[in-house]
Amino acid sequence: MSAHAMSMHAPHAAASVSSADNPYNLKPGEHSTGTTIMAIPFDGGVVMGADSRTSTGTYIAVRVADKITQVHDRIWICRSGSAADTQALTDYIRHYLGQLAIETGRAPTVKTAAHLMKRLIYENKDNLMAGVIVGGWDSVEGGSVYNIPLGGTMMKMPFAIGGSGSTYIYGLVDHKYRDGMTKDEAKALVEKSIAHAMARDGSSGGIIRTVVISEDGCDKEFIPGDKLPYGP
């Protein structure tokens, strides 16, 4: 697939003025997912999680948005940044992976999905505001996580956190994370970390959504706002 075919050629963003109500220079009517997203691989799969608040400046547009998007059977993407940009990007990735699976006769890898997303974001970085985490399970690498922040750099990570709420929980995650975590340990850390970010970050809130991805399939759950695992 050529670089030309991969580019989305989005229109240039209209100039906008940063203010207290528009800290991310959003275009008129554009929504920000201003977010906390996280993913941790474990032996046999990956746990991914996100809050559910979508905001427009200081106004909460959606309280229960779903920021974890499935793009293939066992590949999911956590989205942060502009809701419109990240929804368009995941639609492209879902389309490309579906075509690839038909052409090759086998399931695509998480690394392939991450490379496609990296190219789309990097080649259109002047027109997009998108930071994503690509995670899932495949027969080549097992559970794996790739972080793609603003600008299109791609890094395979032992764990990944992103979004505006992530700055509040780096210390917590560094302290609690360790190699070789079980599925239950990884899930508990994702839930607790996102709950703490939601308590501190005004752009994160609502409920916590999680998905556990393994060879056996995908298990998606949520924790309501009055049962968040906040605390020591």
ChimeraX attribute file (.defattr): number of C-alpha atoms within 10 A of each C-alpha:
attribute: neighborCount
match mode: 1-to-1
recipient: residues
	/A:1	6
	/A:2	6
	/A:3	9
	/A:4	9
	/A:5	8
	/A:6	16
	/A:7	14
	/A:8	15
	/A:9	12
	/A:10	12
	/A:11	10
	/A:12	10
	/A:13	12
	/A:14	11
	/A:15	9
	/A:16	12
	/A:17	11
	/A:18	11
	/A:19	10
	/A:20	8
	/A:21	12
	/A:22	16
	/A:23	11
	/A:24	18
	/A:25	18
	/A:26	22
	/A:27	14
	/A:28	10
	/A:29	7
	/A:30	14
	/A:31	21
	/A:32	27
	/A:33	29
	/A:34	28
	/A:35	29
	/A:36	34
	/A:37	34
	/A:38	28
	/A:39	33
	/A:40	29
	/A:41	30
	/A:42	25
	/A:43	14
	/A:44	18
	/A:45	26
	/A:46	28
	/A:47	32
	/A:48	31
	/A:49	28
	/A:50	34
	/A:51	34
	/A:52	27
	/A:53	26
	/A:54	28
	/A:55	22
	/A:56	20
	/A:57	20
	/A:58	12
	/A:59	11
	/A:60	16
	/A:61	15
	/A:62	15
	/A:63	15
	/A:64	17
	/A:65	17
	/A:66	19
	/A:67	26
	/A:68	24
	/A:69	18
	/A:70	20
	/A:71	20
	/A:72	21
	/A:73	16
	/A:74	24
	/A:75	29
	/A:76	27
	/A:77	29
	/A:78	28
	/A:79	30
	/A:80	29
	/A:81	25
	/A:82	22
	/A:83	21
	/A:84	15
	/A:85	21
	/A:86	25
	/A:87	15
	/A:88	11
	/A:89	21
	/A:90	21
	/A:91	13
	/A:92	18
	/A:93	22
	/A:94	18
	/A:95	13
	/A:96	18
	/A:97	20
	/A:98	16
	/A:99	13
	/A:100	15
	/A:101	14
	/A:102	11
	/A:103	9
	/A:104	9
	/A:105	9
	/A:106	9
	/A:107	17
	/A:108	23
	/A:109	22
	/A:110	25
	/A:111	21
	/A:112	13
	/A:113	24
	/A:114	25
	/A:115	19
	/A:116	16
	/A:117	24
	/A:118	25
	/A:119	18
	/A:120	22
	/A:121	28
	/A:122	19
	/A:123	18
	/A:124	20
	/A:125	16
	/A:126	13
	/A:127	17
	/A:128	24
	/A:129	22
	/A:130	25
	/A:131	24
	/A:132	32
	/A:133	29
	/A:134	29
	/A:135	34
	/A:136	35
	/A:137	27
	/A:138	22
	/A:139	11
	/A:140	11
	/A:141	13
	/A:142	18
	/A:143	24
	/A:144	28
	/A:145	30
	/A:146	26
	/A:147	26
	/A:148	24
	/A:149	22
	/A:150	17
	/A:151	19
	/A:152	22
	/A:153	16
	/A:154	21
	/A:155	16
	/A:156	16
	/A:157	15
	/A:158	16
	/A:159	25
	/A:160	23
	/A:161	28
	/A:162	25
	/A:163	24
	/A:164	20
	/A:165	27
	/A:166	23
	/A:167	14
	/A:168	18
	/A:169	20
	/A:170	14
	/A:171	10
	/A:172	14
	/A:173	18
	/A:174	10
	/A:175	9
	/A:176	11
	/A:177	16
	/A:178	12
	/A:179	11
	/A:180	11
	/A:181	15
	/A:182	14
	/A:183	19
	/A:184	12
	/A:185	16
	/A:186	23
	/A:187	23
	/A:188	13
	/A:189	21
	/A:190	25
	/A:191	24
	/A:192	20
	/A:193	27
	/A:194	30
	/A:195	28
	/A:196	21
	/A:197	27
	/A:198	30
	/A:199	15
	/A:200	14
	/A:201	17
	/A:202	15
	/A:203	27
	/A:204	29
	/A:205	26
	/A:206	22
	/A:207	24
	/A:208	28
	/A:209	24
	/A:210	25
	/A:211	22
	/A:212	26
	/A:213	27
	/A:214	23
	/A:215	15
	/A:216	10
	/A:217	11
	/A:218	20
	/A:219	11
	/A:220	13
	/A:221	11
	/A:222	15
	/A:223	16
	/A:224	11
	/A:225	16
	/A:226	8
	/A:227	10
	/A:228	19
	/A:229	17
	/A:230	14
	/A:231	8
	/A:232	5
